[in-house]
Amino acid sequence: MAGALLGGGAGMAVGALAQKSTVRREDTREVYLTVRDQTWGDIVKLQPTDIEKAKKFVLAGEIAVNRLPASAEEKQRRISDAEKALTEARADTAAIEEAEAHLAQHEERAPRDGLAG
């Protein structure tokens, strides 16, 4: 013990205290995450240790917001493609008409086993 070598008994007591005491610094910073858009907002108080998580959250939000115009365009393109396909399918009745004609031919040729009196 360094305290014992320097000052005898009193030094030993000081040395023992120095070894046992630990300095704890409390992080008193206040950290807030603000999330908002044009119609709403919210503020969340975070622990100072959560700053990195908050930064990642903000970055992910910014990326999502930046993708919104492209996503809206893609959505509209898919809707247009689906509407076009539906219109074409409704207009293409050839396959249905062919199937109905085929069915009618088979109904005319089919024997009427026991149905006619």
N, C-alpha and C positions, 0 to 999 in steps of 0.2 A: 504494500500500500504506500502510495506516494505521501499521503498525509502523515503517516507514522514516521517516516524517515525525516520529514522536514520539521515537525514540531512536537514530537513526543505524543503524549496521550491526547492532547487537544487536536493535534494534527490527525490522529487516527480517527477521531470522531468526525472531523470535517471530511476526511477521505471516504469514510463509510457513507456519509450523507451524499457525497458527490456521486458515488457509485449507484446508490439506490434511486436517486431522484431522476426522473425523466421529464423532459419538457414536452408538453403536448400543446401544439398550437391548433386551435380550433379554426376551421375555415369559416369565416363569417361573411363570405361573399354571398350576394343574393343573385340568383340566376333565374331568368324568366324566359320562357319560350312563347312567343306570340305567333299565333296562326290566324290568318284572316283572308277573306276575299271581299268581293263587292257587297255582299249581303250579310255577312256575319263575321265574328271573330272570337277568339278565346285566348286567354293567357294562362299558362301553367307554370307554377313555381317548381324549379328543379333543384336537386342537390348539385353542388359544384362539381361533384365527381361525374355527373351525367352530361357534361358539356360536349364531349365527343359524340355521344349518342344523339344529342340535340343537333349537332352540326350535320351528322349523317341524315337525320330526319329532314332537315331543311333542304339539303342537297337533293334528296329523293323527291321532295315536293316540288322543287324548282324544275327538275327534269320532267316530272309529270305535267306540270303547267306548260312547259315549253313544247311538249308533245301534243297538247290539246288541239291546236289547229290541224295538224296532220291527221290526228285521230278522227276529227270531225269530217275532214275531207274523205278519208278512207270509209267511214261509216256511210256517207252520202253516196259514194261510188258503189258500195255493196248494195245499198237500197235500190239504186238505179238499175244495177245489173239484175237484181232479183225481180224487179217490176218488169223489165224487158223480157226476161225468161218466162214470167207468168203470162204476159201478153202473147208471146209467141206460142206458148203451150195452149192457151185458150183458142187461138186462131187456127192451130193445126189440128183440125178435126178429121183429117184424111184417115189416120189410123183407126179412129173410132168408127167412121163410116164403113171402112173396109171390114172391120170385125163384125159390124151389124149385118152387112151383106152376106158375109160368110155364115153367120148364125142363121139367117133367114133361109139360105140354101139348104142347110142341114135340117132345118125344121120342116121344109117342104118334102124332103126325101125320107124323113124318118117314118118308119112304119108306126101305125097307131095301134099297137098291141092292146087289144081289149078296151080301147077307149071309145070306139064307136059301137055302140050298141048291141 
